[in-house]
Amino acid sequence: MTPHQRSVLVLLLSSTFLLAADLPLLNVAIPVIGSGLGFSVGNLHWITTAFALTSAGFTLLFGRMADLYGRRLMFMAGIGLLVASSVLGAVAQSPSVLIVARVLQGVATAMATPSALALLTTSFPDGPLRAKALGVNGTMISLGFTVGAVAGGLLTGLLSWRWSFLLNVPIGLAIVAFAPVLLKESRSTDRPRMDVPGAVTVSAGLVALVYGVSRSPDMGWGDPLVLGCVLVGAALLVAFYRIELRTETPLAPVGILRRPTVRWGNFGGMALITMQTGGIFLVTLYLQEVHGYSALATGIAFSALGVSAFLGGAFAPRIIGRYGNRTTLVAGLVFQLVGPLGVFLVTGGGGGIVLVLAVMTVGSFGHVMGVVAYMVTSTTGLPNDEQGLATGLATMTQQVALAMGTPVLSAIASSRIHTLEGAGSHADAVLSGVRLSLGVDAVVVVAAAALLWICLGRALRRAGR
């Protein structure tokens, strides 16, 4: 790797880390923000959901716009919008202004994330160098999410929740300053037409699905609005898949899912990221609402997760080299399972906080190890002309999973909490909701690990690998 390539890698990984950390930075501060700005309890989830709706819904649209109008331009515009929206969030004095800031942060993430990954792949040639850069990029996404939870707690406890917004400003300004110097402008050479039907169906489908899931705790799964949004969202995503198979210039390369390693690699990545992001949110809720931890104490408690995540990323390439992609990916899921399953069992048996954090630390190591394996599995063993397609699909998986995990698992927990809150104490209701949602988390991870071991193994045997 040349000195210039190292500089490019540091710049792009810094942006990846910043964008991934942005979602959990405020998670531990949500109760503090709610009391400070006057949020009602039922509307607190919008601090997370407003971000998730826009970041998931518009990632593919802005990814194609970057191909058309310039990836560096879109990347810099996204980071610039992130800085501006972070300042708006830091000075917010009302719930409405804060939600607007979170929406704009979601848009900024949707603009910058696919552009950053496209710039990464165009800055490194096909082969081991690009594979290593992609693996580290995947690690930084998960590490950023974990460290974001730690930093959010420390900033909120020592200073103010407003510093969780302001943290983005100096880092974002530095990225915008160095981007024109280090990054070359790039755009698609064949100038593909905008896939308008695909853009409309995927954006509307993801927004409808996340909105429906996020409203379910307040209105119930049987409510016509909730049920209608979920069904419409699912139908639009099915329509999007069919559109992408037929169009000449697809917004997302779903056709490449016919390759088993790509299909099952992305499946593993979706399971890893959605369940881990949701799980960290649930443990945050458990520490603060059941045990009365402050945001500062929560941040300190989570510091071990950041160290574990770093070690998982550091050891993952060696483990992949020795045991292979499939074994490492499945092992990552199994280790990640220790987190939600362990917390589920410990909280039910009256175990202490030390045991809760111990199992989450093991899960964090497995999570990042699995994320690196998923990136390698879904982007290697392909012809050179399909590398870009596989990379684009991997970034879509990452972004959608990052945005969907917390709303889905928190909706399950919130529904249980609302059902029990009138019959007992608030802490008991929260504990029951958290345990139910973590049980769902564990079941999903077990099912994903079993399917990957069987189906990916069968596909690799057929391919002779």
Buried (B, 14 or more C-beta within 10 A) or exposed (E): EEEEBEBBBEBBBBBBBBBBBBBBBBBBBBBBBBEBBEBEEEBBBBBBBBBBBBBBBBBBBBBBBBBBEBBBBBBBBBBBBBBBBBBBBBEBEEBEBBBBBBBBBBBBBBBBBBBBBBBBBBBBEBEEBBBBBBBBBBBBBBBBBBBBBBBBBBBBBEEBBBBBBBBBBEBBEEBBEBBEEBBEEBBBEEEBEBBEBBBBBBBBBBBBBBBBBBBBBBBBBEBEEBBEBBEBBBEBBEBBBEBBEEBEBBBBBBBBBEBBBBBBBBBBBBBBBBBBBBBBBBBBBBBBBBBEBBBBBBBBBBBBBBBBBBBBBBBBBEBBEEEBBBBBBBBBBBBBBBBBBBBBBBBEEEBEBEBBBBBBBBBBBBBBBBBBBBBBBBBBBBEEEBBBBBBBBBBBBBBBBBBBBBBBBBBBBBBBBBBBBEEEEEEBBBBBBBBBBBBBBBBBBBEBBEBBBEBBBEBBEEEEE
